């Protein structure tokens, strides 16, 4: 089902263009274990059954909880499954996030992710944030070192500008960017366009955000009614249509919502529908945390 969205080559990784994000599988405030442990494992296993071959996680989700759930649910992993994780935050409690890009910390977190996921090499290792307190080049050089050592296969960035991508590219190949982006919040349009022009995968987090566009009788609601789809499915269809390098990673704790999201891979917007939705909202500022 997820395979109906097509595939994308992210560096050396070939993935279906509809992945799964694991942040919502943890406890309230992205802190601690899930209330329904068995249910979280079931969602992960069902995602793979539905054709999802790209999972996005982070050491800070829980912390550690999401990576541990992936291991428990899916290890030994199918050969086709690619797992992306992130490092660059410390956590002190629910909804508490503090950037930390010290090279020793990033290396420590990479080693921890390798153990928790039970792999010898991480498919895609992403810098969760560029820490303004640490020289950016030191953070990028650490990513290069991990890649050169074979601990990570590919390197990505999260919540970055075009200038930051270009700065990182001077030190290490960057194959993906993960910024907040959805039909209602498009302040990363320039980053999306840059990624498309340079063959870099764009992994939008919070892809189902829709703001007032999803109000009854609004543009999303109208298109969903015509297509016999849900508003969430139309949001994903719009994201996939927006750029060929998009790989949305909608997350959920619900099997029902998982099935609904994966079914969005089959939905096709007409040119008129796509343009109407594109014109319906001006860009908004991104959230500061998450993803």
NORWOTA-V195727 format. One record per residue. N is the residue number from 1. RES is the residue in three letters. NEAR is the number of other ideal C-beta (glycine too) atoms within 12 Angstrom. Layout:
n=N res=RES near=NEAR
n=N res=RES near=NEAR
This chain:
n=1 res=UNK near=25
n=2 res=UNK near=38
n=3 res=UNK near=24
n=4 res=UNK near=22
n=5 res=UNK near=37
n=6 res=UNK near=22
n=7 res=UNK near=25
n=8 res=UNK near=33
n=9 res=UNK near=21
n=10 res=UNK near=38
n=11 res=UNK near=28
n=12 res=UNK near=19
n=13 res=UNK near=33
n=14 res=UNK near=23
n=15 res=UNK near=40
n=16 res=UNK near=35
n=17 res=UNK near=39
n=18 res=UNK near=44
n=19 res=UNK near=51
n=20 res=UNK near=49
n=21 res=UNK near=45
n=22 res=UNK near=47
n=23 res=UNK near=42
n=24 res=UNK near=37
n=25 res=UNK near=42
n=26 res=UNK near=36
n=27 res=UNK near=27
n=28 res=UNK near=17
n=29 res=UNK near=22
n=30 res=UNK near=34
n=31 res=UNK near=23
n=32 res=UNK near=22
n=33 res=UNK near=24
n=34 res=UNK near=32
n=35 res=UNK near=15
n=36 res=UNK near=18
n=37 res=UNK near=21
n=38 res=UNK near=18
n=39 res=UNK near=23
n=40 res=UNK near=37
n=41 res=UNK near=27
n=42 res=UNK near=25
n=43 res=UNK near=39
n=44 res=UNK near=41
n=45 res=UNK near=26
n=46 res=UNK near=28
n=47 res=UNK near=43
n=48 res=UNK near=33
n=49 res=UNK near=23
n=50 res=UNK near=30
n=51 res=UNK near=31
n=52 res=UNK near=44
n=53 res=UNK near=37
n=54 res=UNK near=43
n=55 res=UNK near=49
n=56 res=UNK near=47
n=57 res=UNK near=49
n=58 res=UNK near=51
n=59 res=UNK near=42
n=60 res=UNK near=41
n=61 res=UNK near=42
n=62 res=UNK near=34
n=63 res=UNK near=37
n=64 res=UNK near=30
n=65 res=UNK near=33
n=66 res=UNK near=45
n=67 res=UNK near=41
n=68 res=UNK near=33
n=69 res=UNK near=39
n=70 res=UNK near=44
n=71 res=UNK near=28
n=72 res=UNK near=25
n=73 res=UNK near=35
n=74 res=UNK near=34
n=75 res=UNK near=23
n=76 res=UNK near=12
n=77 res=UNK near=23
n=78 res=UNK near=20
n=79 res=UNK near=10
n=80 res=UNK near=21
n=81 res=UNK near=34
n=82 res=UNK near=45
n=83 res=UNK near=47
n=84 res=UNK near=51
n=85 res=UNK near=54
n=86 res=UNK near=47
n=87 res=UNK near=50
n=88 res=UNK near=46
n=89 res=UNK near=37
n=90 res=UNK near=25
n=91 res=UNK near=31
n=92 res=UNK near=14
n=93 res=UNK near=15
n=94 res=UNK near=15
n=95 res=UNK near=20
n=96 res=UNK near=16
n=97 res=UNK near=30
n=98 res=UNK near=22
n=99 res=UNK near=29
n=100 res=UNK near=30
n=101 res=UNK near=36
n=102 res=UNK near=22
n=103 res=UNK near=27
n=104 res=UNK near=17
n=105 res=UNK near=28
n=106 res=UNK near=41
n=107 res=UNK near=27
n=108 res=UNK near=21
n=109 res=UNK near=39
n=110 res=UNK near=39
n=111 res=UNK near=24
n=112 res=UNK near=26
n=113 res=UNK near=43
n=114 res=UNK near=29
n=115 res=UNK near=21
n=116 res=UNK near=30
n=117 res=UNK near=40
n=118 res=UNK near=21
n=119 res=UNK near=31
n=120 res=UNK near=16
n=121 res=UNK near=24
n=122 res=UNK near=42
n=123 res=UNK near=40
n=124 res=UNK near=48
n=125 res=UNK near=51
n=126 res=UNK near=51
n=127 res=UNK near=52
n=128 res=UNK near=45
n=129 res=UNK near=34
n=130 res=UNK near=35
n=131 res=UNK near=30
n=132 res=UNK near=15
n=133 res=UNK near=17
n=134 res=UNK near=23
n=135 res=UNK near=17
n=136 res=UNK near=31
n=137 res=UNK near=20
n=138 res=UNK near=25
n=139 res=UNK near=40
n=140 res=UNK near=35
n=141 res=UNK near=25
n=142 res=UNK near=37
n=143 res=UNK near=44
n=144 res=UNK near=27
n=145 res=UNK near=23
n=146 res=UNK near=34
n=147 res=UNK near=30
n=148 res=UNK near=16
n=149 res=UNK near=19
n=150 res=UNK near=16
n=151 res=UNK near=32
n=152 res=UNK near=42
n=153 res=UNK near=31
n=154 res=UNK near=36
n=155 res=UNK near=46
n=156 res=UNK near=48
n=157 res=UNK near=48
n=158 res=UNK near=49
n=159 res=UNK near=37
n=160 res=UNK near=39
n=161 res=UNK near=22
n=162 res=UNK near=24
n=163 res=UNK near=16
n=164 res=UNK near=29
n=165 res=UNK near=40
n=166 res=UNK near=21
n=167 res=UNK near=23
n=168 res=UNK near=36
n=169 res=UNK near=27
n=170 res=UNK near=16
n=171 res=UNK near=26
n=172 res=UNK near=30
n=173 res=UNK near=27
n=174 res=UNK near=40
n=175 res=UNK near=40
n=176 res=UNK near=47
n=177 res=UNK near=47
n=178 res=UNK near=51
n=179 res=UNK near=42
n=180 res=UNK near=37
n=181 res=UNK near=42
n=182 res=UNK near=41
n=183 res=UNK near=44
n=184 res=UNK near=35
n=185 res=UNK near=32
n=186 res=UNK near=35
n=187 res=UNK near=22
n=188 res=UNK near=38
n=189 res=UNK near=27
n=190 res=UNK near=21
n=191 res=UNK near=39
n=192 res=UNK near=35
n=193 res=UNK near=22
n=194 res=UNK near=27
n=195 res=UNK near=39
n=196 res=UNK near=20
n=197 res=UNK near=16
n=198 res=UNK near=22
n=199 res=UNK near=21
n=200 res=UNK near=38
n=201 res=UNK near=45
n=202 res=UNK near=45
n=203 res=UNK near=49
n=204 res=UNK near=48
n=205 res=UNK near=44
n=206 res=UNK near=35
n=207 res=UNK near=44
n=208 res=UNK near=37
n=209 res=UNK near=32
n=210 res=UNK near=33
n=211 res=UNK near=23
n=212 res=UNK near=20
n=213 res=UNK near=33
n=214 res=UNK near=29
n=215 res=UNK near=17
n=216 res=UNK near=13
n=217 res=UNK near=14
n=218 res=UNK near=23
n=219 res=UNK near=33
n=220 res=UNK near=39
n=221 res=UNK near=24
n=222 res=UNK near=22
n=223 res=UNK near=36
n=224 res=UNK near=32
n=225 res=UNK near=18
n=226 res=UNK near=18
n=227 res=UNK near=25
n=228 res=UNK near=12
n=229 res=UNK near=28
n=230 res=UNK near=27
n=231 res=UNK near=36
n=232 res=UNK near=35
n=233 res=UNK near=38
n=234 res=UNK near=43
n=235 res=UNK near=43
n=236 res=UNK near=46
n=237 res=UNK near=39
n=238 res=UNK near=46
n=239 res=UNK near=48
n=240 res=UNK near=37
n=241 res=UNK near=29
n=242 res=UNK near=32
n=243 res=UNK near=33
n=244 res=UNK near=23
n=245 res=UNK near=34
n=246 res=UNK near=43
n=247 res=UNK near=51
n=248 res=UNK near=50
n=249 res=UNK near=51
n=250 res=UNK near=46
n=251 res=UNK near=36
n=252 res=UNK near=31
n=253 res=UNK near=32
n=254 res=UNK near=22
n=255 res=UNK near=23
n=256 res=UNK near=17
n=257 res=UNK near=25
n=258 res=UNK near=37
n=259 res=UNK near=25
n=260 res=UNK near=28
n=261 res=UNK near=45
n=262 res=UNK near=38
n=263 res=UNK near=28
n=264 res=UNK near=38
n=265 res=UNK near=33
n=266 res=UNK near=25
n=267 res=UNK near=34
n=268 res=UNK near=22
n=269 res=UNK near=31
n=270 res=UNK near=17
n=271 res=UNK near=11
n=272 res=UNK near=14
n=273 res=UNK near=26
n=274 res=UNK near=25
n=275 res=UNK near=16
n=276 res=UNK near=22
n=277 res=UNK near=37
n=278 res=UNK near=26
n=279 res=UNK near=15
n=280 res=UNK near=27
n=281 res=UNK near=27
n=282 res=UNK near=16
n=283 res=UNK near=20
n=284 res=UNK near=22
n=285 res=UNK near=12
n=286 res=UNK near=28
n=287 res=UNK near=20
n=288 res=UNK near=13
n=289 res=UNK near=25
n=290 res=UNK near=30
n=291 res=UNK near=45
